Structure formats: structure tokens, C-alpha cells
Amino acid sequence: MQEARQSLDNDGVVTLRELAALGALDGTEKLSCADLADRLDASTQTASRRLQRLEDGEYISREILTDGQLVEITDRGAQRLQAEYAAYQRIFEGETVVELTGTVTSGMGEGRHYITLDGYMTQFRDKLGYEPYAGTLNIDLDEDSVRSRTRLSAVDPVTIEGWETDERTYGPAYCYPATLSSAGRSYDTAHVIAPERTHHGDDHLEVIAPDRLRAELELDDETEVTVSVSE
């Protein structure tokens, strides 16, 4: 995430929500600052400033026309709305369930190396209650799940603390309880693991479990799998 991007305050979230209600989440929507101002119960100047901040923060993209503007909520904006939704879901429903879908892919072997390090493995045994299989299941998420992944912020993870040796420092990781399902088979003793330091983007998910998930669920590369995360 780039430093130049601005964080979103409450006014920004409200404005983004109104744009979604107008249809800007599903595609480009034409509107005027005056129309948006009416929906926000604010001045035209205020509406214009809010749109500018959303654009600067890459929450929306827009094209200025002579009679208005074309506005579309970006993936970043959609992810922010997903996080807002998850927060309210937790308040009113008591439990957050996040379903992510993608296809299995081969990793680069980094997960196997880091998971087996004593500084992490000891904490896995103590905090997760099992010793993970030496390797992670790598999943490439579909487009909708990339957006939904932001909702994980509403789930309290198990924190695996960072640690260090004389040679280097190892960062923390966050583990979210998960159930995996594919082709009628399921496995419910797993965790999505999200290292604080990673080379992967938001479209990639790693899962650990006490067993080799590829064997347990008969998974090959390109097999579709659903990951359900809940507290």
C-alpha cells in the first residue's frame, strides 16, 4: 500500500456508501456534485471536496464532463465498504463469517521453511493446539473474494508473535480459524495465516493445518476451494 494514499475518515465512508447506493459499485455512474450534496445534506463545495479526497485516496476513479462526472468505486473502495459491512455484521449478528473462494496453486516453498522454524512452531503448538504440516496450501482468490478478504479485519486472529535470532528478525503472523471445502469434502481444523511481512498480494491466501490439505481434500492445482473463516 502506497504512502501517498489517504486514510478514510467517517465522512469519506458515508460518501462512499452513497456512491455505492447510486450504483457506482457496479459500474460507472454519472452524477453531479449538486445531486451528491443533496444526498449528503451538505453543500456542493463539501461534496466536491469529498469526491476529490476519495479520488486522491484511490477509493474512486472519475472523469469530469461538461455536465457532471462519471464516477466508479475502485477495488480499494469496495474493500473498504466490505470492511465496514463486516464491522456492522459483527455488531448485529454476533459472529462474522467470511467466505473466500479461489483455486489451488503451487507455492514457492517459502511457507514450508518458515512454518518449521522453532520460533513459530512452538507458538503454533501452544496457541493453535497442533503442529502444522510442513507447508502451506496456496490459493489464488477470485475477484469477489479479493474484495471480501478485507472483512477478515472483523475477526479476531490468533497472533503468532515475531521473534529474532543473532542473524535476523522474524515478523509476526496472524491466524484465522477456517474450514475448507471442495467437491463435497470438508476440513475444519485449519487456519488462514497472514504474515505481517509477505511478498504475496491480497489475491493470494495461505492456509495451514495439522494434515497435508492437498491429500485430505484431494486437491490439485486449479481445483476450486472455499475457505470459511469465523471466530
C-alpha angles and dihedrals in degrees: 000000000000122000091227092067115100123229116243120248126199093271089053092051091049091050092047090051091052091050090052090051089053091055102261091126092064097043145314114331126194116223144146129233088242092057092048091046090056091053091048094043087232139114123279089246091054092050090050092051092049092051090050092052091049090051092047089052091049092241091123138019121212145177120212115227132186091252101034137311142282111236130186129176111237127221088263090054092047090051090053090053090049089055090050091050092050091052092054091044089057092049097049103029100034095223131062118215117186118190117198125183130196146126129276116252136178116261129213096250096255093117092056091054098048098041092057094053111114094232090062101030094058090054092046090057094046100041105029097033096233144067108247122234108259098263142037130249106239119212130185106213124223120241097265092049092051086062094042092051089080087069089072086082087076091059119081108234130208104251118223104200124230119246140182145219131197089271105044150347123253119208128228126264132206123222123202120195108246144179119209126206134181133162094348095314125109139189121193107182100079141107134211104229120208113185115206088227114047141145091214125097129226090273092068128076131190124202130191129196139161090256135049100269095201089061097039094052097028092241127174131179110291092023110139116238134178121217117200114196121192139149 
